[in-house]
Amino acid sequence: MNVVLTGASGQLGRCLHDRLPADWDLAGLTRAELDITDGRAVARVLARLRPDCIVNAAAYTAVDQAEREPDAAMAVNEQGARHLARAACDIGARLIHISTDYVFDGHASRPYAELDSGNPLNAYGRSKLLGERALRQACPSSLVLRTSWLYSEYGGNFVKTMLRMARAAGTDAPAIRVVNDQFGCPTYAGDLADAVIRLAGSDPAASGIYHYCGADVMSWHGFAQEVFDCAGRRDAAFPVPRLVGIAGSDYPSLARRPAYSALSCEKIEALGMRRASLRDALPKVLARLI
Ligand SMILES: NC(=O)c1ccc[n+]([C@@H]2O[C@H](COP(=O)([O-])OP(=O)(O)OC[C@H]3O[C@@H](n4cnc5c(N)ncnc54)[C@H](OP(=O)(O)O)[C@@H]3O)[C@@H](O)[C@H]2O)c1
């Protein structure tokens, strides 16, 4: 299968590269090689490569910065998605596009299902929800795969931030303050990459929205605790810090975030996909980082 991957140097893009199936002929394109905000370039490159499948791992992902530059977030997450969807339809390629739990407002008391209404609290979430809608309009056969709280050995993410803070502070430092009233599902980008690969090979009739995330629901504070427990088990000399839970309202950030954004994954599980627990996935990542 000929596959074009956009955003090839991001967390998901790099994890996909690491797991390439033998029958994939992949053209992984970084932003420098294909800027998805450039509609003409998208149409030209995809008409030349004529892939069977396009995986869009490109996105504007700076959640707080998006409050300052919502147009930049929109250009990538909404218009970029539309450009890809139009080009996918023109050449008859299957498009798999990644979206986020932040399309939801977090008022639910059970995991969000694929067809629950989106109501984003921040500019990033709005741009991603509009991207999903643009996709549906321009190419209804596209697949949207929503995920949450991505971490990996690559790029910038919560796990790497926690390790960096602990190393910088040492054991005598004051406690690290982590939000304990926002709940979601940490997801290893490698497991998400496996889900993308399975979806790409699924029945061509499969379309619409799917959810895929890690199996455990927890707060950022609980996630940090798991990271440090695992780091301490890997390396007895790791400077495991003290943690203090704080309210999201006491943590200075530009963007509001949902209090609860667990995703129900029953639809994708019905295709035979298994969700990994944090305790299975996290040690694989820490083995690359510690
Ligand atoms: N990270 C999370 O916690 C999280 C949670 C839920 C959903 N998601 C979604 O999951 C997907 C993958 O996220 P990720 O964490 O792998 O993202 P990431 O590490 O931030 O990677 C995004 C990639 O997109 C590229 N990019 C940005 N603007 C572009 C443009 N105009 N044209 C082409 N490429 C562009 C970036 O290039 P540069 O490196 O050059 O900037 C980067 O390589 C995204 O759709 C994201 O919205 C992420």
The ligand as an SDF file (V2000), in Angstrom:
LIG
                    3D

 48 52  0  0  0  0  0  0  0  0999 V2000
   -0.0040   15.7300   21.7760 N   0  0  0  0  0  0  0  0  0  0  0  0
   -1.1480   15.4150   22.3970 C   0  0  0  0  0  0  0  0  0  0  0  0
   -1.2200   15.3300   23.6270 O   0  0  0  0  0  0  0  0  0  0  0  0
   -2.3820   15.1510   21.5830 C   0  0  0  0  0  0  0  0  0  0  0  0
   -3.5810   14.8590   22.2450 C   0  0  0  0  0  0  0  0  0  0  0  0
   -4.7210   14.5950   21.4860 C   0  0  0  0  0  0  0  0  0  0  0  0
   -4.6570   14.6140   20.1050 C   0  0  0  0  0  0  0  0  0  0  0  0
   -3.4790   14.9200   19.4980 N   0  0  0  0  0  0  0  0  0  0  0  0
   -3.4550   14.9520   18.0250 C   0  0  0  0  0  0  0  0  0  0  0  0
   -2.6090   13.8980   17.6000 O   0  0  0  0  0  0  0  0  0  0  0  0
   -1.9630   14.2760   16.3800 C   0  0  0  0  0  0  0  0  0  0  0  0
   -0.4710   14.0350   16.5040 C   0  0  0  0  0  0  0  0  0  0  0  0
    0.0210   14.8100   17.5970 O   0  0  0  0  0  0  0  0  0  0  0  0
    1.5590   14.8540   17.9720 P   0  0  0  0  0  0  0  0  0  0  0  0
    1.6540   14.9530   19.4470 O   0  0  0  0  0  0  0  0  0  0  0  0
    2.2800   13.7770   17.2410 O   0  0  0  0  0  0  0  0  0  0  0  0
    1.9400   16.2760   17.3730 O   0  0  0  0  0  0  0  0  0  0  0  0
    3.3670   16.9520   17.2780 P   0  0  0  0  0  0  0  0  0  0  0  0
    4.4070   16.1070   17.9180 O   0  0  0  0  0  0  0  0  0  0  0  0
    3.1890   18.3740   17.7010 O   0  0  0  0  0  0  0  0  0  0  0  0
    3.6240   16.9050   15.7130 O   0  0  0  0  0  0  0  0  0  0  0  0
    2.8740   17.6600   14.8280 C   0  0  0  0  0  0  0  0  0  0  0  0
    3.6530   17.7390   13.5510 C   0  0  0  0  0  0  0  0  0  0  0  0
    2.8990   18.5490   12.6390 O   0  0  0  0  0  0  0  0  0  0  0  0
    3.8200   19.3650   11.9540 C   0  0  0  0  0  0  0  0  0  0  0  0
    3.1640   20.5360   11.4200 N   0  0  0  0  0  0  0  0  0  0  0  0
    2.7420   21.6430   12.0740 C   0  0  0  0  0  0  0  0  0  0  0  0
    2.2260   22.5120   11.1980 N   0  0  0  0  0  0  0  0  0  0  0  0
    2.3080   21.9380    9.9750 C   0  0  0  0  0  0  0  0  0  0  0  0
    1.9460   22.3410    8.6760 C   0  0  0  0  0  0  0  0  0  0  0  0
    1.4060   23.5300    8.4450 N   0  0  0  0  0  0  0  0  0  0  0  0
    2.1840   21.5030    7.6510 N   0  0  0  0  0  0  0  0  0  0  0  0
    2.7550   20.2950    7.8480 C   0  0  0  0  0  0  0  0  0  0  0  0
    3.1350   19.8600    9.0620 N   0  0  0  0  0  0  0  0  0  0  0  0
    2.9070   20.6800   10.1120 C   0  0  0  0  0  0  0  0  0  0  0  0
    4.8650   19.7250   12.9820 C   0  0  0  0  0  0  0  0  0  0  0  0
    6.0250   20.1500   12.3070 O   0  0  0  0  0  0  0  0  0  0  0  0
    7.1510   21.0020   13.0840 P   0  0  0  0  0  0  0  0  0  0  0  0
    7.8380   19.9800   13.9520 O   0  0  0  0  0  0  0  0  0  0  0  0
    7.9970   21.5230   11.9790 O   0  0  0  0  0  0  0  0  0  0  0  0
    6.4250   22.0410   13.8520 O   0  0  0  0  0  0  0  0  0  0  0  0
    5.0290   18.4060   13.7170 C   0  0  0  0  0  0  0  0  0  0  0  0
    5.9990   17.6030   13.0920 O   0  0  0  0  0  0  0  0  0  0  0  0
   -2.3790   15.7170   16.1190 C   0  0  0  0  0  0  0  0  0  0  0  0
   -3.4590   15.7330   15.2200 O   0  0  0  0  0  0  0  0  0  0  0  0
   -2.8470   16.2170   17.4620 C   0  0  0  0  0  0  0  0  0  0  0  0
   -3.8070   17.2550   17.3340 O   0  0  0  0  0  0  0  0  0  0  0  0
   -2.3340   15.1730   20.1940 C   0  0  0  0  0  0  0  0  0  0  0  0
  1  2  1  0
  2  3  2  0
  2  4  1  0
  4  5  1  0
  4 48  2  0
  5  6  2  0
  6  7  1  0
  7  8  2  0
  8  9  1  0
  8 48  1  0
  9 10  1  0
  9 46  1  0
 10 11  1  0
 11 12  1  0
 11 44  1  0
 12 13  1  0
 13 14  1  0
 14 15  2  0
 14 16  1  0
 14 17  1  0
 17 18  1  0
 18 19  2  0
 18 20  1  0
 18 21  1  0
 21 22  1  0
 22 23  1  0
 23 24  1  0
 23 42  1  0
 24 25  1  0
 25 26  1  0
 25 36  1  0
 26 27  1  0
 26 35  1  0
 27 28  2  0
 28 29  1  0
 29 30  1  0
 29 35  2  0
 30 31  1  0
 30 32  2  0
 32 33  1  0
 33 34  2  0
 34 35  1  0
 36 37  1  0
 36 42  1  0
 37 38  1  0
 38 39  2  0
 38 40  1  0
 38 41  1  0
 42 43  1  0
 44 45  1  0
 44 46  1  0
 46 47  1  0
M  CHG  2   8   1  16  -1
M  END
$$$$
